[in-house]
Amino acid sequence: MDDELAAAYGLYGREDALGVLSDVVDDGGSAVVIGEPGLGKSSLLKVVDQLAQRRGRRVLSVGPTQFDRGLPFAGLAELVSQCPDSAFDRLPVPQRRALSVALQRADPDGDDVDALAVPLAVRGLLTQLYGAEPVTLILDDAQWLDQASLASLAFALRTIDPRRLSVVLASRPDPGAAAELIRVLAEPRHELELKPLPDWRSASCCASGWACGGPRR
């Protein structure tokens, strides 16, 4: 574990969680980080992002907000924007067309779109990417992911190679609709529940000028 990197995000007291997430980056599989707001979930995921990049993995990062939850395909739009155009262009024409329409890249042509076309397109993009290099998919605040994106990702991730595409997801307790996505994450799947740090840990963080989940602002 890169202690300097962890310290840069003020992650004192989260060594065990960081160790598990580091292993997921290296060995594949998935991890679900559950915790109330303010306990450091986003800071943990930022470290995962940096670790994955340092270890030669492509990183795809999606961070929806509560305002995105009512916008169909908002999460997918963020994900696809990080994929190279060459991967998009290699999709089969029906899938490329359906995804373009869903993401407002193309106008509907009046023909019905196959309900499977968008999820198949997402799976095709991910398969292309991790076929070329190992990938880490990071999804923060999964409880805010819109239903259309969630369903497409749940379909796509059911059949991925967990050794080539690792997934790290963070959510608040009782994630609701995100449970559909969590259920399909590949094994080995690690579930980490963040608790408030003990008082002595919190005092140590404060004395060092850091909050429990990150630097004071």
C-alpha positions, 0 to 999 in steps of 0.5 A: 500500500502506498502510505504516502498516497493514502495520507494525502487523502487523510485516510488514517484509520482506514488501512484495512479497507485500503488493503482490501481495495488494493487487492481488488485492483491487483487481483480482480473481483469487486468491492462494495464500500457502504457507509454514511455520508462523511465517513470517507467513501469518496476519498477511498475511491480517489485512492483506488483511482490513483492506485489503479492508474499507477499499476497500469490499469485503465480507469473508468469513473462514474460519480452520479449525484441526486440530480442525475437519478431522474435523468435516463442514461446520465450515468452511461453518458459519463461512462461512455465519454471516457471510452475511446471513439475507436471502441464505440465505432467497432460496435455492431451498427444496431448497438451503436445506433441504439447507444447514440440515440440513448445518449442524445448523440443521434436523433431517433429515426422512427424505428423501434430500438431493441431493448437489449441493444443498449446493454449489449453495447455497454458490454461490448465497450467494456469487453473491448477495453479490458481485452486490450488492457486491464480496467478498473471501474469505479462507481461512487454514490451508486444510490444516485445512479439512474435506473436506465444506466443501472440496468444496463450496467447490471446486464453488462457486468454479469458476464465480464472477466473479473480478472480483467475488469475489477469493480469498486462501488460505494453507496450509502446504507440501504442503497435501494435500486443499486442493490440490483447492480451489487447482486451481479458483481463478480466474485470474489466480492468484498463488502466493506462497511465503514464505521465512524472511527474510534474517538482516539483515531478521530483525535489523532486525525484532528491533531494532524490537521485531517478529517476522518475521510479527507483533509479539512476544508 
